[in-house]
């Protein structure tokens, strides 16, 4: 399967995040993927990157180093800290918009494996409640 194209990825993030411009969508995507990349290792991170447009794949593969895994609430707060003028509420929106598109690009099987690397309840940020 070919990776999602840049325009398609941004268009979906923009639509889901209801951003006024592709630039806003891109800013959210860059921050969220940099934070997400810090939580993933190995094969899953490489496979997920392979499904994303190249620029975003590189961000995922060269992430901000996390001292420790952030639980979902702290992940949202960290996102808010990196996006100028963001609040926790808008950051929750940013995270959901970006990660739901990432989940669609990844597909069910890869998403299940990615979620195993993340703290509990992270599935909610992807808009994919964990299957029990």
Order of alpha helices (4+ residues) and beta strands (2+ residues): alpha-alpha-alpha-alpha-alpha-alpha-alpha
